[in-house]
Every structure is written in C-alpha cells, then in structure tokens.
C-alpha cells in the first residue's frame, strides 16, 4: 500500500487537474486499489485521501491475515 501511495503522489504531480481537491484525490486513489479493497471501502464513503489511505491500509492488513489463516 505504501508503494502505491508513493507512486500515486509522484504521478499526481504530472496531472494536478485530476486531483485538484481532496475528494478528487481520494476518489482517484481509491480507483487504483485492488477490487477487493475497493469493495470494502465503498460503505465508508470516505472523502479525503488520508481517510482512504488509512482505511485501505487496515483493509489490506486484514485481507493478508485472512489469506494466511486460509493457507
């Protein structure tokens, strides 16, 4: 997740109009996440990039734990 976040921030410098405000930044970031994570974020209706990043990290950790248990 941290690698994706760093790359997202780096690339967003080249297209500032796509992330002009917090809600657009949050939406664009969320669109680049895996479908599993996106689906789990939908009910939260997150409006800021920091909210999406924080919850996405938590979801990713939860999914990783689930996969380890299932093995």
C-alpha distances in whole Angstrom, upper triangle without the diagonal:
4,5,5,6,9,10,10,12,14,15,16,19,21,21,21,23,20,19,22,21,19,19,19,16,14,16,15,11,11,13,11,9,10,14,13,11,13,16,15,14,17,20,18,19,17,18,16,13,13,14,11,8,10,11,8,6,10,10,8,10,13,12,12,15,17,17,18,21,22,22
4,5,5,6,9,10,11,12,14,15,17,19,20,20,23,20,18,21,21,19,20,19,16,15,17,16,12,13,16,13,12,14,17,17,14,16,19,18,17,20,22,20,21,18,19,17,13,12,14,12,9,10,13,10,8,12,13,11,12,15,16,15,18,20,20,20,23,25,25
4,5,5,6,9,10,11,12,14,16,18,19,20,22,20,18,22,22,20,21,20,17,16,18,16,12,14,16,12,12,14,17,18,15,17,20,20,19,22,25,23,23,21,21,19,15,15,17,15,12,14,16,13,11,15,16,13,14,18,17,16,19,21,21,21,25,26,25
4,5,5,6,9,10,10,12,15,16,16,17,20,17,16,19,19,18,18,17,14,13,14,12,9,11,12,9,8,11,14,15,13,14,18,18,16,19,22,21,21,18,19,17,13,14,15,13,10,13,14,11,11,15,15,12,15,18,17,16,20,21,20,22,25,26,26
4,5,5,6,9,10,10,13,15,15,16,18,16,14,17,17,15,16,15,11,11,13,11,8,10,12,10,10,13,16,17,14,15,18,18,16,19,21,19,19,16,16,14,10,10,13,10,8,11,13,10,10,14,15,13,15,18,18,18,21,23,22,24,27,28,28
4,5,5,6,9,10,11,14,15,15,18,16,15,18,18,16,18,17,13,14,16,14,11,14,15,13,13,16,19,20,18,18,22,22,20,22,25,23,23,20,19,16,12,13,16,14,11,14,16,14,13,17,18,16,18,21,21,20,23,25,25,26,29,30,30
4,5,5,6,8,10,12,13,14,17,15,14,17,18,17,19,17,13,14,16,13,10,13,14,11,12,15,18,20,18,18,22,22,20,22,26,24,23,21,20,18,14,15,18,15,13,16,18,15,15,19,19,17,20,23,22,21,25,26,25,27,30,31,31
4,5,5,6,9,10,11,11,14,12,10,14,15,14,15,13,10,11,12,9,7,10,11,9,11,14,17,19,16,16,20,20,18,20,23,21,20,17,17,14,11,13,15,13,11,15,16,14,15,18,18,17,20,22,22,22,25,26,26,28,31,31,31
4,6,5,7,9,10,10,13,12,10,12,13,13,15,13,9,11,13,11,9,13,14,12,14,17,20,22,19,18,22,22,20,22,24,22,21,18,17,14,10,12,15,14,12,15,17,16,16,20,20,19,21,24,24,24,27,29,29,30,33,34,34
4,6,6,8,10,11,14,13,12,14,16,16,18,16,13,15,16,13,12,16,16,14,16,19,22,24,22,21,25,25,23,25,28,26,25,22,21,18,14,16,19,17,15,18,21,19,19,22,23,21,24,27,26,26,29,31,30,32,35,35,35
4,5,6,7,9,12,11,10,13,15,16,17,14,12,14,15,11,11,15,14,12,15,18,21,23,21,20,24,25,23,24,27,26,24,22,20,18,15,17,20,18,16,20,21,19,20,24,24,22,25,27,27,27,30,31,30,32,35,36,36
4,5,5,6,9,8,7,10,12,12,14,11,9,12,13,10,10,13,14,12,15,19,21,23,21,20,23,24,21,22,25,24,22,19,17,15,12,15,18,16,15,19,20,19,20,23,23,22,25,28,27,28,31,32,32,34,36,37,37
4,6,6,9,10,9,10,13,14,16,14,12,15,16,13,13,17,17,16,19,22,25,27,24,23,27,28,25,26,29,27,25,22,20,17,15,17,20,19,18,21,23,22,23,26,27,25,28,31,30,31,34,35,35,36,39,40,40
4,6,9,9,10,12,15,17,18,15,13,17,17,14,15,18,18,16,20,23,25,28,26,24,28,29,26,27,30,29,27,24,22,20,17,20,23,21,20,24,26,24,25,28,28,27,30,32,32,32,35,37,36,38,41,41,41
4,5,6,7,9,12,14,15,12,11,14,14,11,13,16,16,15,18,22,23,26,24,22,26,27,24,25,28,26,24,22,20,18,16,19,21,20,20,23,25,23,24,28,28,27,30,32,31,32,35,36,36,38,40,40,41
4,5,5,6,9,12,13,10,9,13,14,11,13,16,16,16,19,23,25,27,25,23,26,27,24,24,27,25,23,20,18,16,14,17,20,19,19,22,24,22,24,27,27,27,30,32,32,32,36,37,36,39,41,41,42
4,5,5,9,12,12,9,10,13,13,11,14,17,16,17,20,23,25,27,25,23,26,27,24,24,27,25,22,20,17,16,15,19,21,19,20,23,25,24,26,29,28,28,31,33,33,34,37,38,38,40,42,42,44
4,6,9,11,10,7,7,11,10,8,11,13,12,13,16,20,21,24,22,19,22,24,21,20,23,22,19,17,15,14,13,17,18,17,17,21,22,20,23,26,25,25,28,30,29,31,34,34,34,37,39,39,40
4,6,7,8,5,4,8,9,7,9,12,12,13,16,19,21,23,20,18,21,22,19,19,22,20,17,15,13,11,10,13,15,14,15,18,19,18,20,23,23,23,26,28,28,29,32,33,33,35,37,38,39
4,7,8,6,7,10,11,11,13,15,16,17,19,23,24,26,24,21,24,25,22,21,24,22,19,17,13,12,12,15,17,16,17,20,22,21,23,26,26,26,29,31,31,32,35,36,36,39,41,41,43
4,6,5,6,9,10,11,12,14,16,17,19,23,24,25,22,20,23,23,19,19,21,19,16,14,10,9,10,13,14,14,16,18,19,19,22,24,24,25,28,29,30,31,34,34,35,37,39,40,42
4,6,5,6,9,10,10,12,14,16,17,21,21,23,20,18,20,20,16,17,18,16,13,10,7,5,6,9,10,11,12,14,16,16,18,20,21,22,24,26,26,28,30,31,32,34,36,37,39
4,5,5,6,9,10,11,12,15,16,19,19,21,18,16,18,18,14,14,16,14,10,8,5,6,7,10,10,10,13,15,15,16,18,20,20,21,24,25,25,28,30,30,31,34,35,36,38
4,5,5,6,8,10,11,13,15,18,19,21,18,15,18,19,16,15,18,16,13,11,9,8,9,12,13,12,14,17,17,16,19,21,21,22,25,26,26,28,30,31,31,34,36,36,38
4,6,5,6,9,10,11,13,17,18,20,17,15,18,18,15,15,18,16,14,11,9,7,6,10,11,10,11,14,15,14,17,19,19,20,22,24,24,26,28,29,29,32,34,34,36
4,6,5,6,9,10,11,15,15,17,14,12,15,15,11,12,14,12,10,7,6,5,4,8,8,6,8,11,12,11,14,16,16,17,20,21,21,23,25,26,27,29,31,31,33
4,5,5,6,9,10,13,14,16,13,10,13,14,11,11,14,12,10,9,8,8,8,11,11,8,11,14,13,12,16,18,17,18,21,22,21,23,26,26,27,29,31,31,33
4,5,5,7,9,13,14,16,14,11,15,16,13,13,17,16,14,12,11,11,9,13,13,10,12,15,15,13,16,19,18,18,21,22,22,23,26,27,27,29,31,31,33
4,5,5,7,11,12,14,12,10,14,14,12,13,16,15,13,11,11,10,7,10,11,8,8,12,12,10,13,15,15,14,18,19,19,20,23,24,24,26,28,29,30
4,5,5,9,9,11,9,6,10,11,8,9,13,12,11,9,10,10,8,11,10,7,8,11,11,8,12,14,12,13,16,17,16,18,21,21,22,24,26,26,28
4,6,8,8,11,10,7,10,12,11,11,15,14,13,12,13,13,12,15,14,11,12,15,14,12,15,17,15,15,19,19,18,20,23,23,23,26,28,27,29
4,7,9,11,10,9,12,14,12,13,17,17,16,15,16,15,12,15,15,11,11,15,14,11,14,16,15,14,17,19,17,18,22,22,21,24,26,26,27
4,6,8,6,6,10,11,10,12,15,15,15,14,16,15,13,14,14,10,10,13,12,8,11,13,11,10,14,15,13,15,18,18,18,21,23,22,24
4,5,5,6,9,10,11,13,16,16,17,16,19,18,16,17,17,13,13,15,13,10,12,14,11,10,13,14,11,13,16,16,15,18,20,20,21
4,5,5,6,9,10,11,14,15,16,16,19,19,18,19,18,14,15,17,14,11,14,15,12,11,15,15,12,15,17,16,16,19,21,20,21
4,6,5,7,9,11,13,14,16,16,19,20,18,19,17,14,15,16,13,10,13,13,9,9,12,11,9,12,14,13,13,16,17,16,18
4,5,5,6,9,11,12,13,13,16,16,15,15,14,10,11,12,9,7,9,10,6,7,10,10,8,11,14,13,14,17,18,18,20
4,5,5,6,10,10,11,11,14,15,14,15,13,10,11,13,10,8,12,12,9,10,14,14,12,15,18,17,17,21,22,21,23
4,5,5,8,10,11,13,16,17,17,18,15,12,14,15,12,11,14,14,10,12,15,14,12,16,18,16,17,20,21,20,23
4,6,7,8,10,11,15,16,16,16,13,11,13,13,9,9,12,11,7,10,13,11,10,14,15,14,16,19,19,19,22
4,6,6,7,8,11,12,12,13,10,8,10,11,7,7,11,10,8,11,14,13,13,16,17,17,19,21,22,22,25
4,5,6,8,11,13,14,15,12,10,13,14,11,11,14,14,12,14,17,16,16,19,21,20,21,24,25,25,27
4,6,8,12,14,16,16,13,12,15,15,11,12,16,15,13,16,18,16,17,20,21,20,22,25,25,25,28
4,5,9,11,13,13,9,9,12,12,9,11,14,13,12,15,17,16,17,20,21,21,23,25,26,26,29
4,6,10,12,13,10,9,13,13,11,12,16,16,15,17,20,19,20,23,24,24,26,28,29,29,32
4,6,8,9,6,6,10,10,9,11,14,14,14,16,18,18,19,22,23,24,26,28,29,29,32
4,7,9,7,8,11,12,12,13,16,17,17,19,21,22,23,25,27,27,29,31,32,33,35
4,5,5,6,9,10,11,12,14,16,16,18,20,21,22,24,26,27,28,30,32,33,35
4,5,5,6,9,10,10,12,14,15,16,18,20,21,22,24,25,27,28,30,31,33
4,5,5,6,9,10,11,12,14,15,17,18,20,21,23,24,26,27,29,30,32
4,5,5,6,8,10,11,12,14,16,17,18,20,21,23,24,26,27,29,31
4,6,5,6,8,10,10,12,14,15,16,18,20,21,22,24,26,27,28
4,6,5,6,9,10,10,12,14,15,16,18,20,21,23,24,26,27
4,5,5,6,9,10,11,13,14,16,17,19,20,22,23,25,27
4,5,5,6,9,10,11,12,14,15,16,18,20,21,23,25
4,5,5,6,9,10,10,12,14,15,16,18,20,21,23
4,5,5,6,9,10,11,12,14,15,17,19,20,22
4,5,5,6,9,10,11,12,14,16,17,19,20
4,5,5,6,9,10,10,12,14,15,16,19
4,5,5,6,9,10,11,12,14,15,17
4,5,5,6,9,10,11,12,14,16
4,5,5,6,9,10,11,12,15
4,5,5,6,9,10,11,13
4,5,5,6,9,10,11
4,5,5,6,9,10
4,5,5,6,9
4,5,5,6
4,5,5
4,5
4
